[in-house]
Amino acid sequence: MEVRNTGEFSRVHPFPQSSQDILDDYDSKLVVLGIDYPYVKDSPENKAETAAKTMWETRGNAQRYCRNTLVFLAVDKTRLQDLDDAVCTYLAWESIIKDKRAFGP
């Protein structure tokens, strides 16, 4: 994701460590959650929803006042596994090609 291109948002907050990292002002903001907070549909242990709710309600220890200015984006856990598998396959093939070039036909 290109975080310098904010699109319709005034700011993009990529992978915030805590709710303190997200400003509480009247500008629209996109909050991109890291892979440690995946979205899982219909799960009681939805880390993305829990993190977003915390960041939506508070900024650090204070109550957040401009809640309606935040939009959250999280990776779907199912698709994250697909991405991990694709990267592993790609790296394996790259290694095979590199070895073939190094050791000949």
N, C-alpha and C positions, 0 to 999 in steps of 0.2 A: 504494500500500500504506500502510495506517495503522500506523506504527511504534509509536505510543503504546499501541495495543491489542496486547499481546504474546501473547494467547491462552494456549496451554499452555506457552509458553517464559518463562523468567525474564527474559530480555533479548532484544532484537533489535538486531543490529549492521548498520545500513543502509550499504552502499557503503564498507566499510573501505578505507583507503588502504594498509594493510599488516597483517601478522599481529600487529603490536604493538598495534593498536587493539582486538583481541579478547581479553577477559579469559580467564585460565586458572584457572578455579575449578570447583566441583562443580555449579553451576547450569546448566540447559539453555539453550542459546543458538541463535537463528536468525541465520545470516549471509547477508545479501542482497547478492549480487555485482552490481556495476554493469554497464551495457551494454558496457563495455570488455572484459568477460569473458563472452562468449556461449557457450552450450553448443552443440556440434556433434556429433551422433551419429556414431560410427564414424570420427572424424577424428583423425589424429595431432597436429593443431594445435588441440586443444580447450582454449581459454584458460580456460574455467570450471573444467575438471578440474585444470589445472595450478595455477591460483590457489588452489583449494580444498585441493589436496594440500599446498601450501606453508603455508597458514594452519592446516591440520590438524596438520602435523608440528611447526611451530615457533611461538613467540611472540617476535617480534623475532629475536635471535640465540640464544635459549635453546630447548631442547627443550620441547614442549608435553606436559604430563602428563595433563590431563583431556580427551583427544581425543574420547571417546565422548559428550561433552556438546554437540558441535557438529553442527548441521544446516545444509546449504548450499542456497541457492535461487539459480538463475541463469536468465536469459532464454534461450529457444531461438532460435538465430540465424535460423531460417526465419520464425518468428513475429515477430521483431524487424523484418524487412523488411516484413512485412504491416502492422505498426503504423506504420512510417515512411510507407508508401504511403497509409494511411488518414489520417494527420495531414496529409500534403501535399494530399490531395483535399479534406479539410475546410477547410483554410486557403484553398485556391483558391476554393471555393464561397463562403466568407465574404467574400472580397475581391470577388467578382462581385456579391454581394448588396449589399455596402456601396457599390460604385460605382453600381449601379442606383439606390439610394436617393439618392445624392448628385447624380446627373445626371438624374434623372427617368425617366419611362417610356420 
